[in-house]
Amino acid sequence: MVDPEQDRLLPIANVGRIMKQILPPTAKISKEGKQTMQECATEFISFVTGEASDKCHKENRKTINGDDICWALSALGFDNYAEVIVRYLHKYRESERDKANQMSKGNNNIGPPHPTTTNTTTRSDQDKVIGDSDHDIHARSTSTTTPTLMEFKIIEKGDHITLL
């Protein structure tokens, strides 16, 4: 039987995989370390989401959107993260709008996509979500019929935050 406490936590395998991505290949992470990070990440997400939810409730809305999360990050004092997420969200929306425009221009007939249409997004395409020296976020992916996985890491160095 699953512990109700475990239901509210992020999957530990995912947490461990994210932790390993930033560490050297030979580094080891203890079970306790993964559990601690799992609890902290879950608490942080709940904290930010709770603030966004309160805002939506006051505005008589039932759905939290990306803008609400950005607002909550800023309201809670995470302005540096909020700035990066706002730029990421803007680029993500641009990318989705471009995909929708391409689909509407290239597929005027009704029905499923042509059988030769495939998802050609590669891992290197997904890794294109990066921050440059001007903190501009670049996202490049090919047109697909399924959502594109976009992963990013935030690395803070002094006053600069880089989105990798």
C-alpha positions as CSV (number, residue, x, y, z in Angstrom):
1,M,0.0,0.0,0.0
2,V,1.3,3.5,-0.9
3,D,1.9,5.9,1.9
4,P,-0.3,9.0,1.4
5,E,2.8,11.1,2.2
6,Q,4.5,9.6,-0.9
7,D,1.6,10.5,-3.1
8,R,2.2,14.2,-2.6
9,L,6.0,14.0,-3.3
10,L,7.7,14.2,-6.6
11,P,8.8,10.8,-8.0
12,I,12.2,10.1,-6.4
13,A,13.6,8.5,-9.6
14,N,13.0,11.8,-11.4
15,V,14.5,13.8,-8.6
16,G,17.6,11.6,-8.6
17,R,17.9,11.8,-12.4
18,I,17.8,15.6,-12.3
19,M,20.4,15.7,-9.5
20,K,22.7,13.4,-11.5
21,Q,22.6,15.7,-14.5
22,I,24.4,18.4,-12.8
23,L,27.0,16.3,-10.9
24,P,30.1,14.7,-12.3
25,P,29.6,11.2,-13.7
26,T,31.4,9.5,-10.9
27,A,29.4,11.3,-8.1
28,K,27.2,9.2,-5.9
29,I,24.0,10.4,-4.3
30,S,22.7,8.7,-1.1
31,K,19.1,7.6,-0.7
32,E,18.8,10.1,2.1
33,G,20.2,12.9,-0.1
34,K,17.6,12.1,-2.8
35,Q,14.8,12.0,-0.2
36,T,15.8,15.3,1.2
37,M,15.9,17.0,-2.2
38,Q,12.6,15.3,-3.0
39,E,11.0,16.8,0.1
40,C,12.5,20.3,-0.5
41,A,11.5,20.4,-4.2
42,T,8.0,19.3,-3.4
43,E,7.7,21.9,-0.6
44,F,9.0,24.6,-2.9
45,I,6.5,23.7,-5.6
46,S,3.7,23.6,-3.1
47,F,4.8,27.0,-1.6
48,V,4.8,28.7,-5.0
49,T,1.7,27.0,-6.3
50,G,-0.2,27.9,-3.1
51,E,0.6,31.5,-3.5
52,A,-0.5,31.4,-7.2
53,S,-3.7,29.6,-6.1
54,D,-4.5,32.2,-3.5
55,K,-4.2,34.9,-6.2
56,C,-6.5,33.0,-8.6
57,H,-9.0,32.5,-5.8
58,K,-9.0,36.2,-5.0
59,E,-9.6,36.9,-8.7
60,N,-12.4,34.2,-8.9
61,R,-10.4,32.0,-11.3
62,K,-10.1,28.3,-11.0
63,T,-7.1,27.7,-13.3
64,I,-3.5,28.6,-12.4
65,N,-1.5,29.6,-15.5
66,G,2.2,30.3,-16.1
67,D,1.8,34.0,-15.5
68,D,0.4,33.2,-12.0
69,I,3.4,31.1,-11.2
70,C,5.8,33.9,-12.3
71,W,3.8,36.4,-10.2
72,A,4.0,34.1,-7.2
73,L,7.8,33.6,-7.6
74,S,8.2,37.4,-7.6
75,A,5.8,37.9,-4.7
76,L,7.7,35.4,-2.6
77,G,11.0,37.1,-3.2
78,F,12.3,34.8,-6.0
79,D,12.6,37.7,-8.5
80,N,15.7,36.3,-10.2
81,Y,13.9,33.1,-10.9
82,A,10.7,34.9,-12.0
83,E,12.6,37.0,-14.5
84,V,14.1,33.9,-16.1
85,I,10.8,32.0,-16.1
86,V,9.0,35.0,-17.6
87,R,11.4,35.0,-20.6
88,Y,11.2,31.2,-20.9
89,L,7.4,31.3,-20.8
90,H,7.4,34.0,-23.5
91,K,9.7,32.0,-25.8
92,Y,7.6,28.8,-25.1
93,R,4.4,30.6,-26.1
94,E,6.0,32.0,-29.2
95,S,7.2,28.5,-30.2
96,E,3.7,27.1,-29.6
97,R,2.1,29.9,-31.6
98,D,4.6,29.3,-34.5
99,K,3.8,25.5,-34.4
100,A,0.1,26.2,-34.5
101,N,0.5,28.6,-37.4
102,Q,2.6,26.1,-39.3
103,M,0.0,23.4,-38.7
104,S,-2.9,25.6,-39.9
105,K,-1.0,26.7,-43.0
106,G,0.3,23.3,-43.9
107,N,-2.7,21.2,-43.0
108,N,-5.9,22.8,-44.4
109,N,-7.6,19.4,-44.8
110,I,-9.5,17.8,-42.0
111,G,-8.3,14.5,-40.6
112,P,-5.1,12.9,-39.1
113,P,-1.7,14.1,-40.3
114,H,-0.1,12.5,-43.3
115,P,1.3,9.0,-42.4
116,T,4.8,10.1,-43.2
117,T,4.7,12.9,-40.6
118,T,6.9,12.0,-37.7
119,N,8.2,13.6,-34.5
120,T,11.7,14.7,-35.5
121,T,12.6,16.5,-32.3
122,T,16.0,15.2,-31.1
123,R,17.7,15.5,-27.7
124,S,19.9,18.2,-29.2
125,D,16.8,20.2,-30.3
126,Q,15.5,19.9,-26.7
127,D,18.9,21.1,-25.4
128,K,18.6,24.3,-27.4
129,V,16.8,26.0,-24.5
130,I,19.7,28.0,-23.2
131,G,20.6,31.4,-21.9
132,D,23.1,33.6,-23.5
133,S,25.1,36.6,-22.2
134,D,22.1,38.8,-22.7
135,H,19.9,36.4,-20.7
136,D,17.9,35.8,-23.9
137,I,16.3,32.3,-24.1
138,H,16.5,30.5,-27.4
139,A,14.2,27.5,-28.1
140,R,14.4,25.6,-31.4
141,S,12.4,22.6,-32.3
142,T,10.9,21.1,-35.4
143,S,7.3,21.1,-36.2
144,T,5.6,18.1,-34.5
145,T,2.2,16.9,-33.8
146,T,3.0,16.1,-30.2
147,P,4.3,18.4,-27.4
148,T,8.0,18.9,-27.4
149,L,9.8,18.1,-24.2
150,M,11.7,21.2,-23.0
151,E,14.2,20.7,-20.2
152,F,16.2,23.4,-18.6
153,K,18.5,23.9,-15.6
154,I,19.1,27.1,-13.8
155,I,22.7,27.8,-12.7
156,E,23.3,30.9,-10.6
157,K,26.7,32.6,-10.7
158,G,26.9,35.8,-8.8
159,D,24.3,38.2,-10.2
160,H,23.8,36.1,-13.4
161,I,21.4,33.3,-13.9
162,T,21.9,31.1,-16.8
163,L,19.2,28.8,-18.2
164,L,20.8,25.7,-19.6
